[in-house]
Amino acid sequence: MTVRVRIAPSPTGLLHVGNVRSALFNWLFARHHNGTFVLRIDDTDVERSEQQYEDDIKSGMTWLGLDWDEGVDVGGPHGSYRQSDRFDRYRDVVDELIGAGHAYYDDRSPELLDELRNKAQKEGKHPNVYIRRPDTEATSGVVRFSVPQDAPIEFFDLVRDEMRFEAGVVDDFVILRSNGTPTYHLASTVDDVDYEISHVIRGEDLLSSTPKHILLTRAMGADPATYAHLPLLFGPDGKKLSKRHGDTSLKAYRAGGYLPEAMFNYLSLLGWSYDSETTIFSVDQAVERFDLEGVSKNPAVFDVDKLQWMNGEYIRAIPPDDFAQRARPLIEVELGHPPTESEWSIFVEMSPLLQERVKLITEVGEMSRFLFVDDVDFDEQSWSKVMIGETPVLALSVAIRHLTELGDWTVAAIEAALRAVLEETDLNPRKGWQPLRVAVTGSQVSPPLFESMAALGRPGTLHRLSVALNRLADEPEG
Ligand code: GLU
């Protein structure tokens, strides 16, 4: 089987996760069948299309590893893969269709068309069913496709099985606007025919367009592609996925600390499953197993919490060096400059502990901030919870003494010293160590205490313990 599939986003907004899921399924299908994956840009809407959105589409796909074999930038045997370059071709097809009686000019007034729609509506029919070829021939206006009324449109959808649309419910749809620009139906179908697309894999929202595309394809004298309509994405509350459920642009997830591998894995599960139990698998494994027969008809749930959990799993699975390198840009942001050698080695010492704790790479910045500042910004909530009464004063002052006297500044030695603090003060670890943690890292939630102190070094640690002690001394009682 020769597989040629395409993704055809419109560059009128940021790449949406729904489109990314479609792209990913097309890509998996192409790779599984050693086929060709095409990236086409559907920019017939010249007004709303913008270069920045095309760039966002391409960089998003590249980030996720969805490389395309033909299409914008990489080229291919079909000339341009941008619809705005192909208006002459669409025009030619329209002329041929008119010549062959498959399409006609329609100059009826909007009022007249409204009347026809109202009539249909009153009879409980599809609002457009009376929009059929009038008796009089016009020579200008929009161009409509003349839907043959002799037979229903039937096709086998690889996800939804047998599909059948009565010809009567498909209106004579517009293929060319009066300003000469093609509609989506025309441009998309002509491209699918010209680029010899074998399988059209796209969201179910386009299912009702498919009978139109099939009729157009036949009128062009070609064989329709095989269709597969993917289930729509819903939020965990069962409503159609929208901003209410979280970010919907891929860009937001890239910026939000997700790894492309995790995103890939998660998106591949939206309508497909690897087997009945495996949730985490590699790209190669997915390619090996993927097929459209395994795609479900049921709506797929996009659940940010599950994605975040999966991201945490992926973060813990990468080698420590790799993790540190991926976190590097965030450290650079924290510092405001590329890390110096000593700053970098402080971070690298802490890095495996952060790797254990974060679900998003972006959390690394905040969690390691304390390492690089002269004085920590105390998280006021942590401060007011922990730094109350006499206990913190006692814990801090005894710790300062023990840590000052300490020989080696190693994790093990620090731990021994801090255990001695508990013994001397008769405090439990929570009471005795939480004040030290807040003093050193600024927050109750931090990487482990001994390691944090070790990475920070003795002078830095002692300085922070004293700053906290002084602040406590300055605070009014009560
Ligand atoms: N430009 C269309 C979209 O982004 C393409 C749909 C299709 O795959 O046919 O929705």
Residues whose N, C-alpha, C, O or C-beta is under 5 A from the ligand:
A	BS01	LIG	A8 P9 S10 D42 S188 R202
